[in-house]
């Protein structure tokens, strides 16, 4: 009975405890509102009639729900090819990036590798210093990658920071697993694919998420290294819309941007909102599936066990 009474006393909350909990709850609710509401505001304007949105006074739900903003965007043929380019560069760039980065990290995780220290110093140097934009442009031109799809993928296949995270993780894998596989006759390639990679799912999923978000959102490379309209990614078209003059807010202005506005009620602002939703939605869909690996992968790879 005395034990039960002690437990009950422990569960009795004082006024101070309630005050602290209420304060924390209120602060967290405010933080959520501040972070979530701007995106929600964009969503309701993207799904509302553009001309109606321009009158203002809409804060919580669409006044005149419509899909016209998205139809206006997707009616332009350039958006179809842009979505394809964005999806292709994200998928291919992520796969190649994860493969190359993990392969280099796996090799450098062994201390007996010849010239390992020199490789490390070289990679760290490139992490902090670069040749600059003009030399990089000349290099891409000499390699024949300007105005090609591969200019989006090949230059970013190895990220030194991600590589260092994976190196630290591979070094936490017991060497006995590698040695037993080598004694059974397995080569380095087989050990890499059948032992190292399967044990690195958390870190690889995290690195893949980093690569995918970077590829999906990237648009500067399209500005500097691509002039063909058919190679423009969706993020470039979105930035092109956002950078239009703030005065371009009527259907006539939307037509001058290259969008057919026949009987549409879209404005430049509503098109901006719709393009933002299109750009963010795929990441929001993919992220929940990788979230469980996110913190675990970074922590495992950042701190050597």
BABABA-464769 format. One record per residue (C-alpha): residue in one letter; x, y, z. Coordinates in steps of 0.5 Angstrom, whole numbers, plus 500, padded with zeros to 3 digits. Each point is the difference from the previous one (the first is absolute). Layout:
REM BABABA-464769
AXYZ...
//
This chain:
REM BABABA-464769
X500500500X506505502X503499493X493501496X499507504X507502498X499499493X493504501X504505503X505500494X495501495X497506504X501506496X502507503X497506497X507502498X500494496X494502496X502507499X506497497X497495495X495505498X505505498X504495496X494498497X498507498X507501497X500494496X493501497X503507498X506497497X496495496X495506498X506504498X503495496X494496497X496506498X504503495X500494496X492499501X499507498X504498493X495494499X494504501X502505495X502495495X493496500X496507500X498504494X506505499X496506498X496499507X506499504X503507497X494503504X503498507X497498506X501492499X504497506X497493502X497497494X499501493X494505498X499497493X503493500X503499493X506496496X500505495X507502502X503493500X497499493X503507497X507498502X499493498X497502493X507503498X504495497X506502503X498498507X499493498X507499497X502504507X497495504X503494496X507503501X499502507X498492502X505497495X506504503X497499508X500493499X506499495X504505504X498497507X502493498X506501497X502505506X499495505X503495496X507504499X500503507X499493503X505497496X505505501X499500508X500493500X507500497X502505505X498497506X505495500X507503503X504495496X498503493X506503497X501508500X494500504X502506504X502504493X493498497X497503507X504506499X498501493X492499501X500505507X504505495X494500495X495500506X503507502X503503493X497500493X503502493X495505499X494501496X503502493X506494501X494495501X496503494X506499496X501493503X493498498X501503493X506496499X497494502X494501495X495500506X497507499X493500497X499492502X496497505X506497503X502507503X495499505X503493502X507499499X503506504X496499506X501492501X505501506X499504506X506500505X495502506X496494498X506496499X503501507X494498503X500494497X507499501X499500507X494495500X504495496X505500505X495498506X498494496X504494503X506498496X499493502X494500495X505502494X505495502X495494501X498502493X507501497X502493503X494497496X502503494X496506499X503506496X500507502X494501495X496495503X502502507X498507499X493498497X498494504X503503507X501507500X494503497X495495503X503502507X500508498X492501498X499505505X506504498X499499493X492502500X502507503X506501495X495498495X495505503X505506500X502498492X493500498X498507503X506503498X499497493X492502500X501507502X506502496X499505495X507504499X503495496X495501495X501507500X508500499X501493496X493499496X497505494X495494497X493501503X499493499X505499506X497505505X498496506X494502504X503504505X503505495X493501497X498501507X505506501X499503494X492501502X502502507X505505497X495503495X498508501X496500506X495505496X499494495X493497504X495500495X498495495X503504494X506500504X500493501X499499492X506504499X504495505X499495495X493497503X494499496X495503504X494499496X494501505X504499506X500504506X508499502X505505502X507501500X499499508X496494499X504497495X506501505X496496506X498495495X508499498X502500507X495494502X502496494X508501502X499498507X494494500X505495498X505501505X494500505X498493498X507497500X502503506X496496505X502493497X508502502X498504506X502494505X507500497X501507500X502501507X503493501X504501494X503506501X502499507X503493499X504503494X502506504X503497506X505494499X498495505
//
